[in-house]
């Protein structure tokens, strides 16, 4: 039903305001996506640090919210596809980071014949020695998933 009289006038006046939007939520999502796209273009990946800001915009928080909304099944398929298309996008960066560590450790074991990685050892930029130490600490504290512990134990020379 078309707006008439004073309501049409009000709508026109609102629409004429600089920055006015009829869908502020959608506009905020687009703003976050623009910042994320700029981050990806500059950094080459979408692994935004949790507290990272772009021009005052809390990009790390925005990214975390998108993952949470997706996990709850409330992210539109169109938005999910747009995020997925970004270089380095991950729905579960912690799991991806663990898998990266395990890949690095597996390569080390194949090359060295054991899993006794020195504490300060790096594979390129990856701090493999620190990662291995963390896995042992997580196990000790009961915070390492049994599936992950079993995968580590299957490696030649792995010791807790």
N, C-alpha and C positions, 0 to 999 in steps of 0.2 A: 504494500500500500504506500503510495508516494506521500512524502511529507508535504504538508501544506502550510501556508501562512507563516506564522512566527517560527514554527519548527524548522521549516526549510531555510529561513533566514539564519537561524542559529547554526544549522548544519553548515551552511555556506561560510559563515564567519569562523567557525572552528576549522574548517578545511583550509581557510586562507591563512591560518596561523603558521609561522615558520616552524617546521619540525613536527607539525600535527600529524597524527596517525590514527587511523580507525582500528588498527590491529597492532598495538604496541608490543604484544608478546612475540608475534611473528617478526616484527622489526628488530627486536632485541636478539632473537635467534640469528637473524641475518647479520647483525652487527658482530656477534660472536664468531660466526662462520667466516666473515671477512677478515677478522683479526687472525683466526686460525690459518686461513689460506695465506695471509701475508707471512705468518710465522713459518709455515711449511716452505714457502718460496725462498725465504731468507736462510733457514736452517737446514733444509733438505729432508726434514722428517716432521712428524706430528706428535712427537713425544714431548709434550709441553710439561715442564716442571709444575708441580702442584700449586706453588705460590706465585707463579709467573704472571706478570702484568704486561700488557701492551698499551702504552699511552693511558695508563690508569685503569684500563679494562682488565678485570680479573680473569684472564684467559685460562689459567690452570684450573680455576674453580669451575669455569664454564665447561671445560672439557670433562671434568669429573662428573658434573651434573648430567651431561649428555650420556655418559656411560651408565650412570645410575638410572636415568629415564629409560634407556634402552633395555637394561636388565629387568626393569619392571614391565616391559612390553608397551610402554607409552610413547616411544619415539616413532614418528611416522616413517614408513618404508622409504619415502623420498628423501627425508633427512638422513636416515641411516645410510642410504646409498651414497649420498653426497659426502658424508664423513668417510665411509669405506674407500672412496675413490682417492682420498688424500694419501700421499706418500708417507709411509710409516705409521698410518693410523692403526690403533689397536683397541679392541674392546676390553682387553685384560692385560695391561702392560706388566703387571707383576708376574703373571704366568709366563708371558713372553720373555721377560728378563731371566726367569729361572731357566727356561728352555735354552736361552742363549748361553747361560753359564754352563749348562750341562753339555751343550754342543762343544763349547770351548774345552771343557774338561775331557770329553771323549777324544777330541783331537790330540790333546796333550798326552793322554794315556796311550793312544796309538803310536805316537812319536817317541815317547820316553819309556814306555813299558810299565809304568806305575802311575798311581794317583797321588803321590806324595808331593804336592805342589808347594814350593816355598811361599811363605806368607806374603812377600812383596812382589811375587811374580805377576807379570802382565802378558797377555796375548794381545798385542797391538795396544789399543786403548782400554781393553777389558781387564779389570783387576781380578784375575782368576784366583790368585792366592787368597785375596780377601773374600771372594765368593765361596771358596771351599771352606775357609774358616767359619764363615757365617752358617753354612749348612751344618757343620758340626755343632755349633752353638745352638741352632734351632732344634736339632735332634736332642741335645742335652736338656733343653727346656721343654721338650714335648711339643714343639711348634712346627715340626717337619712332618708333612703328610707321609703316611706309611708307603704310599706308592712311590713317592720321590726317594724315600730312604732305600727302598728296594732297588730302584734304578741305580743309585749310587753304589750300593753294596755289590751289584753285579759287575762293576768295573774292576779290572785287574789292579790289585794292589790298594784298593780302597780300605782305609782304616778309620774308625771313629776316633 
